[in-house]
Amino acid sequence: MTDRASTDLGRVGIWTFAYEGQPAGRVRESAAEIEELGYGALWYGEGFGRDTVGQAWLLLSATRRVAVASGIANIAFREPIATAAATRTLGEAFPGRYVLGLGGHRVDDTVHEVDGYPVPTRGRAVTTMRSYLAAMDASPSHGPVPDPAPRRVLAALGPKMLKLAAERTWGAHTYFVPVEHTERARLIMGPDAFLGVEQAVVLDHDLDRAREVATAHVAAYLAAAPHQEANVRRLGFGDEDIVGGPSRRLVDAIVAYGDTEAIRRRVGQHLQAGAGHVCLQVLTADPARLPQREWRELAAALVPHPEAVAPRGTS
């Protein structure tokens, strides 16, 4: 069963990890402002801060219209029946506004720890995700049925996961990807599946300083996330771009930095390549700081029409 019905995320949204360490009151105020700025969706990560379900409820209850999307809910952290029940509850309480993004790249047979805590593994990625979706669909329900049913997307990079996303869910949420990946993903998934692309950005007119922040971001992911390294290698980046620190070519492909016009261009390139939605992750030298100034500046420049380009895969 696929879930193709439209959920309006708009062309541009915000993606953030910054809420993880913020008190609930501050999160509520910030989420309400993001909605008023006109962004179509608010995406949030799940690490070891708030549980993804609690964070979704906090954001949805603080807003009235904006879509709220998990980017992503880690399948290693909860059983399919728990995820299915929580998704139905959020969908019934906030009709048409919650998007469940599912992922969990640590689904092989290796031991993985975060801050010394062992994260469960579940098996091979595509097989595990297919089984997880099937178990969600088969889980019993004796409560209210949300109408419309909440949309689901998969964190997807490689061809097999992208195909699964197009076959079994609304579409894909891609992360840490250049424009070339967006073009390939659209070809793999076909014209109708949703494709929501995360784009890391640094809004700073001092290009040297902006590049330093961007380089640190790319280096951190290459060091900690083997699946991200594998993906950029599939796209033609080699040892000269990865070993010993990311190359300027790789950093420039992953992060858009500079003024709002530079970021506008990158958003337009993703839309031209086949994205239906681009969610901006603002990077700063202090990850604990809420980038509210940058969110405001970007909204003024990109919302609601970042480029005169008709996005694909949004129906």
C-alpha positions in Angstrom: 0.0 0.0 0.0 1.4 3.4 -0.9 0.4 6.7 0.6 0.3 9.3 -2.2 -2.3 11.8 -1.0 -1.0 15.3 -0.9 0.3 17.0 2.2 1.3 20.6 1.5 4.9 21.1 2.7 5.5 24.0 0.3 8.7 24.5 -1.6 10.9 25.5 1.4 11.0 24.4 5.0 13.4 24.4 7.9 15.4 21.4 9.2 16.9 21.6 12.6 18.7 19.7 15.4 18.8 22.9 17.5 15.6 22.1 19.4 17.2 19.1 21.1 18.8 21.1 23.8 16.3 23.9 24.2 13.6 24.2 26.9 10.1 23.4 25.8 8.9 27.0 26.1 11.6 28.3 23.9 10.8 25.6 21.3 7.2 26.5 21.3 7.9 30.2 20.7 10.4 29.4 18.0 8.1 27.0 16.1 5.3 29.5 16.2 7.7 32.1 14.6 8.8 29.7 11.9 5.1 29.2 11.0 4.5 32.9 10.8 7.6 33.4 8.6 5.8 31.3 6.0 7.9 28.2 5.9 5.9 25.2 4.7 7.4 22.6 7.0 9.4 22.1 10.1 11.7 19.1 10.1 13.5 17.9 13.2 16.1 15.3 13.9 16.2 12.6 16.6 19.4 12.1 18.6 19.5 11.6 22.3 17.5 14.7 23.2 13.7 14.5 22.9 11.9 11.4 21.8 10.6 12.0 18.2 7.0 11.5 19.3 7.2 14.0 22.1 9.0 16.5 19.9 6.4 16.2 17.2 3.6 16.8 19.8 5.4 19.8 21.2 5.9 21.4 17.7 2.4 20.6 16.5 0.7 21.9 19.6 2.7 25.1 19.3 1.5 25.8 15.7 -1.7 25.8 13.7 -0.8 25.3 10.0 2.8 24.3 9.3 3.6 20.7 8.6 5.8 19.0 11.1 8.1 16.2 9.9 10.4 13.8 11.7 13.7 13.8 9.9 14.1 11.0 10.9 12.5 8.8 13.6 15.0 6.1 14.2 13.6 2.6 13.7 16.2 1.2 16.1 14.7 3.1 19.0 11.1 1.7 18.9 9.1 -1.3 17.7 6.8 -0.9 14.7 3.6 -1.3 16.7 4.7 1.7 18.9 5.5 3.8 15.9 2.2 2.9 14.2 0.2 3.8 17.3 2.0 7.1 17.9 1.6 8.1 14.2 -2.1 7.4 14.3 -2.5 9.5 17.4 -0.6 12.4 16.0 -2.5 12.2 12.7 -5.8 12.1 14.5 -5.0 15.0 16.8 -3.4 17.2 14.1 -5.1 16.2 10.8 -2.9 16.5 7.7 0.0 18.1 9.4 2.3 15.3 10.6 4.8 13.6 8.3 6.6 10.5 9.6 10.1 10.2 8.3 11.6 6.8 9.1 15.2 5.8 9.0 18.1 4.4 11.0 21.3 3.9 9.1 22.7 1.7 11.9 20.8 -1.3 10.8 23.7 -3.6 10.0 25.5 -6.2 12.2 28.1 -3.9 13.7 28.1 -2.6 17.2 27.3 1.1 17.4 27.5 3.4 20.4 26.4 7.0 21.0 28.1 8.6 24.0 28.8 5.0 25.3 25.2 3.9 24.8 24.7 0.8 22.6 22.2 1.4 19.9 20.3 -1.7 18.8 20.9 -3.0 15.3 18.2 -4.7 13.1 19.8 -6.2 10.1 20.3 -5.2 6.5 18.9 -1.8 5.7 16.4 -2.3 2.9 15.1 -5.7 4.1 14.8 -4.3 7.6 12.9 -1.2 6.5 10.5 -3.2 4.2 9.7 -5.5 7.2 9.3 -2.6 9.5 6.7 -0.9 7.2 4.9 -4.2 6.8 4.7 -4.6 10.6 3.4 -1.1 11.0 0.7 -1.7 8.5 -0.3 -5.0 10.2 -0.4 -3.6 13.8 -3.9 -3.7 15.3 -5.8 -0.5 16.0 -8.8 0.0 18.2 -8.7 3.8 18.4 -9.8 6.6 16.1 -8.7 6.4 12.5 -6.9 9.6 11.4 -8.3 11.2 8.2 -6.2 11.8 6.2 -3.8 9.1 7.1 -0.4 10.6 8.0 2.2 10.6 5.2 5.3 8.5 5.5 8.7 9.0 3.9 11.9 7.1 4.1 15.4 8.4 4.7 17.0 7.2 1.5 20.3 7.6 -0.3 21.0 4.5 -2.3 19.0 3.2 -5.3 17.4 0.3 -3.5 16.1 2.4 -0.6 14.9 5.1 -3.0 13.0 2.5 -4.9 11.4 1.2 -1.7 10.5 4.7 -0.7 8.7 5.3 -4.0 6.9 1.9 -3.8 5.8 1.7 -0.2 5.6 5.3 1.1 4.8 8.9 0.0 8.5 9.3 -1.0 12.0 10.0 0.3 13.8 12.4 2.6 17.4 12.8 1.5 20.1 14.3 3.7 23.7 15.5 3.1 23.3 15.3 -0.7 24.5 17.5 -3.6 22.2 18.5 -6.5 23.5 15.6 -8.6 22.0 13.2 -6.1 18.6 14.9 -6.3 18.7 14.4 -10.1 19.5 10.7 -9.7 16.9 10.2 -7.0 14.2 11.7 -9.2 15.1 9.3 -12.1 15.0 6.3 -9.8 11.8 7.2 -8.0 9.8 8.4 -11.0 7.8 11.6 -11.4 5.1 11.2 -8.8 6.9 10.3 -5.5 7.6 13.0 -3.0 11.3 14.1 -2.8 12.2 16.3 0.2 15.8 17.3 0.2 17.8 18.6 3.2 20.2 21.4 2.3 22.8 22.6 4.8 23.5 26.3 4.6 25.7 28.9 6.2 24.4 32.4 6.0 27.5 34.6 6.3 29.0 37.2 4.0 32.5 36.3 5.3 33.2 33.4 2.9 36.3 32.2 4.7 34.4 32.0 8.0 31.4 30.4 6.3 33.6 27.8 4.6 35.2 26.9 7.9 31.8 26.1 9.5 30.7 24.2 6.3 34.0 22.2 6.3 33.5 21.2 10.0 30.0 20.0 9.2 31.1 17.8 6.3 34.1 16.4 8.2 31.9 15.4 11.1 29.5 13.4 9.0 32.2 11.7 7.0 33.9 10.7 10.3 30.7 9.4 12.0 28.4 8.2 9.2 29.9 5.5 6.9 26.6 5.5 4.8 27.2 9.2 4.0 30.7 8.5 2.8 29.5 5.6 0.7 26.9 7.9 -0.9 29.3 10.6 -1.9 31.7 8.0 -3.3 28.8 6.7 -5.4 28.5 10.2 -6.8 32.1 10.3 -7.9 34.0 11.7 -4.9 37.2 9.8 -4.1 40.0 9.6 -1.6 41.3 13.0 -2.7 38.0 14.5 -1.5 37.5 12.5 1.7 40.8 11.2 3.2 42.5 13.7 5.4 39.6 16.1 5.5 36.9 17.1 3.0 38.0 18.8 -0.2 36.8 22.2 -1.2 34.9 20.5 -4.0 33.0 18.2 -1.7 32.2 20.9 0.9 30.9 23.2 -1.9 28.7 20.4 -3.2 27.1 19.6 0.2 26.8 23.0 1.8 25.5 26.3 0.3 27.2 29.2 2.0 27.5 33.0 1.6 24.6 35.4 1.1 20.9 34.7 0.6 21.3 34.8 -3.1 23.8 31.9 -3.0 21.4 29.9 -1.0 18.5 30.8 -3.2 20.4 29.5 -6.2 21.1 26.2 -4.5 17.4 25.8 -3.6 16.5 26.5 -7.2 19.0 23.9 -8.5 17.4 21.2 -6.3 13.9 22.1 -7.5 15.1 22.1 -11.1 16.7 18.7 -10.5 13.5 17.2 -9.3 13.0 18.0 -5.6 9.5 18.8 -4.5 10.6 20.4 -1.3 13.9 21.7 0.1 14.4 22.0 3.9 17.2 24.3 5.0 19.5 23.3 7.9 21.2 26.5 9.1 24.8 25.8 10.4 26.5 28.2 12.8 29.7 28.2 14.7 27.7 27.5 17.9 25.4 24.5 17.3 23.6 25.2 20.6 22.3 28.6 19.4 18.9 28.8 17.7 19.6 30.4 14.3 16.6 32.7 14.5 18.2 35.6 12.7 19.2 33.4 9.8 15.7 31.8 9.6 14.2 35.3 9.4 16.6 36.4 6.7 16.1 33.3 4.6 12.4 33.5 4.9 12.5 37.1 3.5 14.5 35.9 0.6 13.0 32.5 -0.2 9.5 32.2 1.0 7.2 31.6 -0.8 8.9 31.6 -4.2 12.6 30.8 -4.1 12.8 30.4 -7.9 10.4 30.6 -10.8 10.7 26.8 -11.2 7.8 24.4 -11.0 8.8 21.7 -8.6 8.2 18.1 -9.5 6.9 15.1 -7.4 4.6 17.1 -5.1 1.3 15.6 -6.0 
